[in-house]
Amino acid sequence: MPSRAMPLVLLWLSGAALRLSILAVPPVIPLIRSDLALSATAIGLLSGLPVLLFAVAALPGSILIARLGGRMTLVGGLFLAAIGAALRGVGAGTGTLYAATAVMGAGVAIMQPSMPVLTREWLPSRIGFATAVYSNGLLVGEILPVWLAVPVVMPLLGGSWRFELAIWSLPVLLIGALVLLLGPAAADPPRGSTVQAWWPDWRNPLIWRLGILFGSVNAVYFSTNAFLPAYLSNTGRGDLIAAALTALNLGQLPVSLALLPIATRLERRAWPYVVAGATMTAAVIGMVSMTGVWLVVCAALLGCAGAASLILGLTLPPLLSAPGQVGRTSAAMFSISYASAMIVALLCGALWDLTGLPGSAFAPIGVCTLVLSFSALGLKAAKQLV
């Protein structure tokens, strides 16, 4: 394989590894709940634990990048995520499952800030394109486990949800080995070089602008996936759950592919975020006011616009930061954004409980779509976007 193509292949595979083991859980939640007698709150904790780790462990990822470089940090995160994913198939208790999930989430959290670093180090003149490539891998990594778990993987493993969770550690482990063996060595700092600063400069307005922008995207995605099924079920439209969730997640793929040839031309532009935010606002309103096929169409639009803002948002740390600051800027952005996503999810649930109205859960999600547009305008006003 030509050497210029290898970084793109490794970035795509690593992007897929960011989600493969995490999205293996939702398809088998009914089996886990039945086998371990878990409450709905316990299932919520199991589903939300990786997101919490994304926020908490992003800063240790920044430390590792400063000391080991982007490539070795990515490799370490991949191996740690693989170990955690494998351990989910070991032991009989809930505590073991939670602990292994925490290890896996920490591994993924360490990987995430290394990806923007490597897009800049491996492909400095094609940051937008490289980001679109690994983001496409991330989206495929979200979809594959959901598609394959029940109809393909479970029958091959005798119907064991433990083995189903553990088996996804194998591709993650393999990807880690490939990055270790074939990743461009230029990503590692030369011996004797000065250790880069790792602690984010929290007084830097750019970090907060990026964190809020990216956090609004994450909050919309995770909260919609969490509350859309319950909303449809409580409003007597449970027959639309599968179609709506499929549209929401599959709707991301066409946009990720469409952005591959044009992502570079959209770098540092404010208008794509404004358009995406407006589209997401309309889609959220449509989901709570429409029925039937139109609700599914709105879910697909939300997925499309969310994917576009996700991919373009991931280009911003390497584009707007000095070379030595990409790791810690990315780590801060991920820490703020995933913490925001958890807070928004809690607000959605609290508002539903407080009002007794299922549709009220989407009010914080709608606010986040507006925040996305205004965050981009704020970056433009600060002359960080054009």
N, C-alpha and C positions, 0 to 999 in steps of 0.2 A: 504493500500500500504506500502511495507517495507520502513523504514525510509531512507535507503541508496538510494532508487530509487527516493524519493521525490525531492532531489536537482536537479537531472537530468531532471525530468519532469518540474520543475519550470524554469530551465535554458532554456529548449527547448521552452516553452511557451513564456518566456520573449524575446527570440531571434525572435520568430515570431512577437511579438508585436513591435519590432523595425522597421518593414516595413509594417505591415498590413494597417495602416491608410494612409501611404504615397503613396503606390502603388495603392490605390483606385482612384487616380486622373487620370492617363493616359487614362483608358478606356472611361472616360466621358468628356475628353477635348473638343471634337467637340461640345457637348451640352453646356458646360460652355462658350465656345467662342461665340456660336450663341446667347445664352441667355443674356450674359453680353456685347456683342459686343467688345470683347477683341482683341487687335492686336496680331500679332505673338510675338512681344517683351514682351507684357504683359503676354502671355502664358508662355514664357520662364522664366519670373520672377516668376510666380506661381510655375513652375516645379523646379526652382533652389533655391527657398527660403529655403526649408528644408535643402538642402546641405549647404547653407551659415550659417544657424543656427547651423548645426553640428559643424562647425569650431568655431563659436563665443561662443556658450554656453557650449562647452566641459569643459572649465576651471571652470565655476561655478559648474559644476558637481564634479570637483575635490575638491572644497571647501566643498560641502555637504558630500562627502565621508569622508573627514577628520573630520568633526564634527558630522555626524550622523551615519556613517558606510555605508557599501555597500548595505545592504538589504533595509534600509529605504530610501536611495537615489534612488534605483531602484523603490521602491514603489511610491515615490514622482514623479519621472519621468513618470511612467506609468499613474498615475492619471492626471498629467498635460497634457500629450499627449492625453488622453481620452477626457479631457475637450476641448482642442483645436479642436480635430476631431469632436466633437459634435457641437461646435459652427459654424463649416463650413456650417451646414444646417440651420443656423439662419440668418435672415437679407437678404436684397435684393441687397446690393451694393457690388462693387468690393473691397472696403476698408475693409468691414467686413470679406470677404473671405481671403484677404491677412493677416489681423490681426490674425484670427483664425489659419491660416496655420503657422504663426510665432510662436504662442503659442504651437501648436502641435510639430513643429520642435524643439523648445527649450526643450520640455519634452523628446523627443527622444534623443537629444544631452546630456541631463543630465543622461539618462539611460546608454548610451554607455560605459563610463569609469567604471561604476559599474560592468559590466559583467566580465571583466578580474579579478577584485577584488574578485568577488564571486566565480569564478572558483577556485581560489587559496584558499579561506577561506573554501568553502564547500567541495572541492575535491582536496586537496593539492597533493595527490599522483597520480592523474589522470588528470592533467591539460590539456594535449593534447586531451584526450577523451572528457572531459567536454566541451572544446572549440569546438570540432567537433560537439557535440550534439547541442549546442545553435546556432552554425553557420548553421546547417541543418534547425533548426527552422526559422532562419532569411531568408534562401533561400525559404522555403515554404511560409513564410510571404510575399515574393516578388511575388510569383506566384499565390497564391489563389485569391487575389482581381482582378488580370488581367483575370483570368479564369472565375470567377463567376459574375463579375459586370454586364456585359451586358446580358448574357443569363439567369441568375438566379435572381440576386438581384434586378436589375432594374424593371423587370416585377412584382415582388412582392411588389414593392414600388410605383406602378403607373407611372413608367417612370421618377421619379423625381431624378435629379442628386444631388440635395441638400440632400435628404434623403439617397441616396446611399453613399455620403461622410460621413454623420453623423452616419449611422448604424455601421460603422466599429469602432466606439468608444466603443461599447458594449463589444466585446471580449477583448479589451485593458483594460477596466475598470475591467472586471472579472479577468483577469490575475493579475492585481494589487492587488485585494482583496485576491487572492490565495497566492501570495507572502507574503502579510502582515500577513495572518493567519497561513500559513504552512511553510514559509521559516525558515530554521535553525537559531536559535537565536544567534549562535556562530558568525554570520556575523556582529553583532552589537558590538561596543567597550564597554567594561565594564565601569560602572560609576566611575568617578574620574580619568579615565585614561588620560594621556597627549594627547592633540589634535595633530594629525599628521600634518606635513607640507603639504600644498596643492599647493603652487606656484611651477611650474616646475623649475628645475635647467637648464635654457636654455644654460648654458655653457657645459652641459653634452653631449658629442658627441653621446651617445647612443640614446638620444631623437630624434636628427636630423636624425640619420641613420634609426630608426624605422619609423619616420614620412615620410621620403622620400620613403622607401620601401613600406609602406602601402599606401602612396599617389599615387604611380605609379599604384597599383592595382585598387584603387578607380577611378583614372582618366581614365584608360582603360575602366572600366565598364560603368561609367556614360557618358563618351563622345561617346562611341560606341552606346549606347542606344539612345543618342540624335541625332547623325549624320547619323547613318546607314539608317534609313528610308528616310531622305532627299536625301542622296547619291543615293540610289536605284531609287527613284522617278526621280531625275534629270538625271540619266543615262538610263532611259527608261526601268528599271527593277522593276517597282512598284509592279508587281505580286509576287515578292519574299519577300516583306516587312514582311508579317505575318509569313512566314516560317522561315526567317532569325532571327527575333526577338524571336520567340518561341524557335528556336534552341539555341540561345545565352543564354536565361534565363533557359530553361529546361536542357541544357547541364551541369548546375551547380549541379543539384541534384544527378546524379549518383556518382560524385566524392565525394560529401559530405557524402554519404552513405558508399562509399568504404573506406573513411578515418576513419570511426568510430573504426574499430578494429585495425588499424595500426598507428593512429595519435600519440600515445605515443612513438612509435619507431622512429618517424620522428622528434621528438622534438629537437630543436637546431641544426638541420642539414642544411647545406647550399645548398646542391645539389638539393633538391626539388624546391627551388626558381629559381635556374639556369635553370633547365629543364623546369619549368613552363614559365619562361621568354622567353626561346628559342621557345617554342611551341606557345606562344602568338605572337611572332614576325612573325613566319611563317604564323600564322592564319591571321594576319592583312594584310600581303602581299597577301595572297590568296584571301581575300575578295575584294581587289581592282584590282585584276588581273584575277579572274575567274568569271564564270557565272553559272547560273543554279544550279544544285544540289551541285556542288563543293563549291559554295559560301556559301550555307547553312551548309555544312560540316565544312567549316572553321569557321563559326560563332559558331557552336557547340563546336569545339576545343577551341576557345577563351573562351567560357563559362566554359568549364571543367578546363582549366589551371588557369583561373581567380579564380574559386572557391577554387582550391587547395591552391593557394597562399594566398587567403583571410583567409581561415581557419587556416593555419599554421602561418600566420602573426599575427593573434589574440592571439596565444599562447605566443608570445614573451614578452609582458610586464610582465605577471606574472612569466615567466621563468627567465627573465634576470634582474628583479628588486628585490631589498630588499623588505621584506613583507610590510613595512610601506610606500614604495615608489610606489606601483603598481598603486594606484589611480591617482596620479599626472603624472606618466609616461604615463599611458593610455590616460589621458586627453590631454597631450601635443601631443602625437602621433595622436590622432583623430583631434586635432585642425590643425596641420600641414598638415595632409593628406587630409582633406576635403577642406582646403584652396587651396592646390595644385590641387585638382580635379577641382575646379572652374576656376583656372587660365588656366589649360590645355584646358578646354572646351572653354574658351574665345579665346585662341590661335588657336584652331581648326577652329572656326568660322571666325576669322580675316584672317587666311591664305586662307581660301576658298574665302572670299570677295576680298582679295588682288590679288590672282592669277586668279580667275574665274574658277578654276579647282576643281570639287567636290572631287576628290580623294586626293587632298592636305590636306583636313581636317583630314586625317588619319595619316599624317606625325608626328604630336605631339604624337598621340596615339602609333605609332611605336617606337618613342623615349622612351616613358614610359616603354614599354616592355623590352627595353635594360637596362633602369635604374634599373628595378626590379632585373635582374640578377647581375648587378654590385654592387647594394646595398648589396645583400646577400654575395657576395665575400668580400665586405668591412667589413661586420660584422664578417666574418671568419678570415680576416686578423687581426682584432682587438681581436681575440680569444673569441668572443661572440657567434659565431657559430662554428661548427666543420664540 
